[in-house]
């Protein structure tokens, strides 16, 4: 199992600990670059996620007070009047920027070409889910979490899977 080591590069003040501007890396490889107070995010800072998305915000004692989330592809999240991938326009952001593909060539995810999913696994958005072990790993196959029953059901109901199944008419079982 991977060691749960946290790395910090910046000011350190005794006895309160991490203080001032610095860079902090969590065990999940999420990185924070900004100011800290009493070991917590405080003031201006940016969280950089392993999937290349980021959150730029203003923090108060570890709580984000305001900020902006930008997806890895450059799409900025808007909490009001959000029209991306809603019921009216189901295009991915790359399709909005680059246009739709010709008829018969579907784009399955915002990544083009889509990520290859290991056999027996699902792509659950932040990594792969293995139904046998009930473990979610990141896309480099590093442990993220164990899925509870609710997440397990949601993943098998909604996420892309790494194998093909024949679908079609299924006769009613008596």
C-alpha positions as CSV (number, residue, x, y, z in Angstrom):
1,X,0.0,0.0,0.0
2,X,1.2,3.5,-0.8
3,X,2.5,5.5,2.1
4,X,0.2,8.4,3.2
5,X,2.9,11.1,3.3
6,X,2.1,14.8,3.2
7,X,4.8,17.1,1.8
8,X,5.1,20.8,2.7
9,X,7.5,23.4,1.4
10,X,7.2,26.8,3.0
11,X,7.2,28.7,6.3
12,X,7.0,26.8,9.5
13,X,6.4,28.6,12.8
14,X,6.7,27.1,16.2
15,X,4.5,26.1,18.1
16,X,1.5,26.7,15.7
17,X,3.1,24.8,12.7
18,X,2.6,25.6,9.1
19,X,2.3,29.3,8.6
20,X,2.6,31.8,5.7
21,X,3.0,31.1,2.0
22,X,3.9,27.6,0.8
23,X,3.2,24.5,-1.2
24,X,1.4,21.6,0.4
25,X,0.9,18.1,-1.3
26,X,-1.8,15.8,0.0
27,X,-1.5,12.0,-0.1
28,X,-3.9,12.0,-3.1
29,X,-1.3,14.1,-5.1
30,X,-3.6,17.1,-4.9
31,X,-1.4,20.2,-4.4
32,X,-2.2,23.5,-2.6
33,X,-0.2,26.6,-3.4
34,X,-1.0,29.6,-1.2
35,X,-1.1,30.9,2.3
36,X,-1.6,28.9,5.4
37,X,-2.5,29.8,9.0
38,X,-2.2,27.4,12.0
39,X,-1.8,24.5,9.5
40,X,-4.9,25.3,7.5
41,X,-5.5,26.9,4.1
42,X,-6.0,30.6,4.8
43,X,-6.1,33.6,2.4
44,X,-5.5,33.2,-1.4
45,X,-4.6,29.8,-2.7
46,X,-5.0,27.3,-5.5
47,X,-5.7,23.6,-5.3
48,X,-4.3,21.6,-8.3
49,X,-5.9,18.2,-8.7
50,X,-4.2,15.2,-10.3
51,X,-6.7,15.2,-13.2
52,X,-5.3,18.7,-14.2
53,X,-8.3,20.6,-12.9
54,X,-7.9,23.4,-10.4
55,X,-9.7,25.5,-7.8
56,X,-8.6,29.1,-7.2
57,X,-10.0,30.5,-4.0
58,X,-10.0,32.5,-0.9
59,X,-9.9,30.5,2.3
60,X,-10.7,31.2,5.9
61,X,-9.3,28.8,8.5
62,X,-9.5,25.9,6.1
63,X,-12.9,26.7,4.6
64,X,-13.3,28.0,1.1
65,X,-15.2,31.3,1.2
66,X,-15.2,32.0,-2.6
67,X,-13.5,30.6,-5.6
68,X,-13.5,29.3,-9.2
69,X,-13.2,25.7,-10.3
70,X,-11.7,25.1,-13.8
71,X,-11.9,21.6,-15.4
72,X,-8.8,20.1,-17.0
73,X,-10.1,21.1,-20.4
74,X,-10.4,24.8,-19.5
75,X,-14.1,24.8,-18.9
76,X,-15.0,27.1,-15.9
77,X,-17.7,26.0,-13.6
78,X,-20.5,28.5,-13.1
79,X,-22.9,28.0,-10.1
80,X,-25.6,30.2,-11.7
81,X,-27.0,29.8,-15.2
82,X,-25.0,26.6,-15.8
83,X,-25.9,25.2,-19.3
84,X,-23.1,22.8,-19.8
85,X,-24.3,19.2,-20.5
86,X,-27.8,20.0,-19.4
87,X,-31.0,18.5,-20.9
88,X,-30.9,21.0,-23.8
89,X,-27.3,20.8,-24.9
90,X,-25.6,17.4,-24.2
91,X,-22.3,18.2,-26.0
92,X,-19.0,17.8,-24.2
93,X,-16.9,20.9,-23.8
94,X,-14.4,19.6,-26.5
95,X,-17.3,19.3,-28.9
96,X,-18.4,22.9,-28.1
97,X,-14.9,24.1,-28.8
98,X,-14.0,21.9,-31.7
99,X,-17.3,21.0,-33.2
100,X,-19.2,17.7,-33.5
101,X,-17.9,14.6,-35.2
102,X,-19.5,13.2,-38.4
103,X,-22.6,11.1,-38.1
104,X,-21.8,7.5,-36.9
105,X,-18.6,8.5,-35.0
106,X,-19.7,9.1,-31.4
107,X,-17.6,10.9,-28.8
108,X,-18.1,8.9,-25.5
109,X,-16.3,11.2,-23.1
110,X,-14.8,14.7,-23.1
111,X,-11.5,13.0,-23.8
112,X,-11.0,12.1,-27.4
113,X,-10.1,9.3,-27.8
114,X,-11.6,8.1,-24.5
115,X,-9.5,6.4,-21.9
116,X,-9.2,2.6,-22.1
117,X,-11.0,1.0,-19.2
118,X,-9.5,-2.2,-17.7
119,X,-11.5,-5.3,-18.3
120,X,-14.1,-5.8,-15.5
121,X,-13.8,-2.1,-14.4
122,X,-15.9,1.0,-14.8
123,X,-14.7,4.6,-15.4
124,X,-16.3,6.5,-12.5
125,X,-15.0,10.0,-13.4
126,X,-12.0,10.2,-11.0
127,X,-10.6,6.7,-11.6
128,X,-11.5,3.1,-12.3
129,X,-13.8,1.0,-10.2
130,X,-13.4,-2.7,-9.8
131,X,-16.6,-4.4,-8.8
132,X,-14.9,-7.5,-7.5
133,X,-12.7,-5.6,-5.0
134,X,-15.1,-2.6,-4.7
135,X,-12.0,-0.3,-4.9
136,X,-11.7,2.9,-6.8
137,X,-8.2,3.6,-8.1
138,X,-7.0,6.8,-9.9
139,X,-6.1,6.6,-13.5
140,X,-2.5,5.5,-12.6
141,X,-4.1,2.6,-10.6
142,X,-3.3,4.1,-7.2
143,X,-5.8,3.5,-4.4
144,X,-8.4,6.3,-3.9
145,X,-11.1,4.7,-1.8
146,X,-13.4,1.8,-1.1
147,X,-16.9,2.2,-2.5
148,X,-19.9,2.0,-0.2
149,X,-23.1,0.4,-1.4
150,X,-24.6,3.6,-2.7
151,X,-21.5,4.5,-4.8
152,X,-21.3,0.9,-6.0
153,X,-24.9,1.0,-7.2
154,X,-24.5,4.4,-8.8
155,X,-21.3,3.4,-10.7
156,X,-22.8,0.2,-12.2
157,X,-26.0,2.0,-13.1
158,X,-24.4,5.1,-14.8
159,X,-20.7,4.7,-15.7
160,X,-18.9,3.5,-18.8
161,X,-17.6,-0.1,-18.4
162,X,-14.5,-1.8,-19.9
163,X,-16.3,-4.5,-21.8
164,X,-19.0,-4.9,-24.4
165,X,-22.3,-6.6,-23.8
166,X,-24.9,-7.7,-26.3
167,X,-28.0,-5.7,-25.6
168,X,-31.4,-6.0,-27.2
169,X,-34.7,-7.8,-26.5
170,X,-34.7,-10.0,-23.4
171,X,-37.7,-12.3,-23.1
172,X,-39.6,-12.1,-19.8
173,X,-38.5,-14.8,-17.4
174,X,-41.4,-16.9,-16.0
